[in-house]
């Protein structure tokens, strides 16, 4: 409830950085509570606010949150792309890296994933915004 109240306050005062941070933490909390759809909405808001605030760390964090909510059997290659991006990026926060480390064992190995689902070449060039949009549209949850 506190994160929701804080997010409302940051929306009212027009603070995109505060909203990005709070929405990201709200997404984490909702994910732990099993409220996948609400968590997805929080991560989408976190990503949009982080983009507005030019906060790459929270953009990456929101991407990982969305990846955690995406069904691995459908989006394995897209999720691997997010993982690679976060592992390689110096702006990723330690919490975000920890979430990536927890996500890796839940995915099929790259060699074992079905190549027809998503071609790696197709997603290699995606911008952060497009990655977030694709993950937000998957609609599934674990």
C-alpha positions in Angstrom: 0.0 0.0 0.0 2.9 2.4 0.7 4.4 2.0 -2.7 1.0 2.7 -4.3 0.5 5.8 -2.2 4.1 7.0 -3.0 3.5 6.4 -6.7 0.3 8.4 -6.6 2.2 11.2 -4.9 5.0 11.2 -7.5 2.4 11.2 -10.3 0.7 14.3 -8.8 3.9 16.2 -8.3 5.3 15.2 -11.7 8.5 13.5 -10.5 9.3 10.8 -13.2 12.4 9.6 -11.4 10.6 9.0 -8.1 7.7 7.4 -10.0 10.1 5.1 -11.8 11.8 4.0 -8.6 8.6 3.5 -6.7 6.8 1.7 -9.6 9.7 -0.6 -9.9 9.6 -1.5 -6.3 5.8 -1.8 -6.5 6.2 -4.3 -9.4 8.5 -6.4 -7.3 6.2 -6.4 -4.4 3.2 -7.3 -6.5 5.1 -10.1 -8.2 6.0 -11.6 -4.9 2.3 -11.4 -3.9 1.3 -13.3 -7.1 -0.5 -10.3 -8.6 1.0 -10.6 -12.1 -1.2 -8.3 -14.0 -0.9 -5.5 -11.5 2.9 -6.1 -11.4 3.0 -5.9 -15.2 1.2 -2.5 -15.1 3.6 -1.2 -12.4 6.7 -2.3 -14.5 5.2 -0.6 -17.6 4.8 2.6 -15.7 8.2 2.2 -14.2 9.8 1.8 -17.6 7.9 4.8 -19.1 8.8 7.0 -16.1 12.4 5.9 -16.1 12.6 6.7 -19.8 11.1 10.2 -19.2 13.6 10.7 -16.3 16.5 9.4 -18.4 17.2 6.7 -15.7 18.7 3.8 -17.5 19.1 1.8 -14.3 15.4 1.8 -13.7 14.6 1.2 -17.4 16.7 -2.0 -17.1 15.1 -2.9 -13.8 11.6 -2.6 -15.3 12.7 -4.7 -18.3 13.8 -7.5 -16.0 10.6 -7.3 -14.0 8.6 -7.6 -17.3 10.8 -10.5 -18.3 10.1 -12.3 -15.0 6.4 -12.1 -15.8 6.7 -13.4 -19.3 6.1 -17.1 -20.1 9.6 -18.6 -20.8 8.1 -21.2 -23.2 6.9 -18.3 -25.4 9.5 -15.6 -25.0 12.7 -17.5 -24.1 14.9 -15.8 -26.7 13.5 -12.3 -25.9 14.1 -12.9 -22.2 17.7 -14.1 -22.9 18.2 -10.8 -24.8 17.1 -8.8 -21.8 19.5 -11.0 -19.6 22.4 -10.3 -22.0 21.7 -6.6 -22.0 21.6 -6.3 -18.2 24.6 -8.5 -17.6 26.7 -6.4 -20.1 25.4 -3.0 -19.1 27.3 -1.0 -16.5 24.2 1.0 -15.5 22.4 -2.1 -14.2 21.8 -2.0 -10.4 22.9 -4.8 -8.2 19.2 -5.7 -7.4 18.6 -6.0 -11.1 21.6 -8.2 -11.7 20.4 -10.4 -8.8 17.0 -10.7 -10.4 18.6 -11.7 -13.7 20.7 -14.4 -11.9 17.5 -15.8 -10.4 15.7 -15.8 -13.8 18.4 -17.7 -15.7 17.8 -21.1 -14.2 14.1 -20.8 -15.0 14.7 -20.6 -18.8 15.4 -23.3 -21.3 19.0 -23.4 -22.4 19.6 -21.4 -25.6 20.6 -24.5 -27.5 17.4 -26.2 -26.3 15.0 -23.4 -27.1 12.9 -23.6 -30.2 14.5 -21.5 -32.9 11.1 -20.9 -34.6 9.6 -19.0 -31.7 11.8 -15.9 -32.0 14.9 -15.5 -34.2 17.8 -14.1 -32.2 18.7 -12.0 -35.1 15.3 -10.4 -35.0 15.6 -9.3 -31.4 19.3 -8.5 -31.4 18.6 -5.0 -32.8 15.6 -4.1 -30.6 15.7 -0.8 -28.7 14.9 -0.9 -25.0 11.5 0.6 -25.7 10.6 -2.2 -28.1 11.9 -4.9 -25.7 9.6 -3.4 -23.0 6.7 -3.2 -25.3 7.1 -6.8 -26.5 7.5 -8.1 -22.9 4.5 -6.1 -21.7 2.3 -7.6 -24.4 3.0 -11.2 -23.6 0.3 -11.2 -21.0 1.2 -14.5 -19.4 2.6 -15.2 -15.9 4.4 -17.9 -14.1 
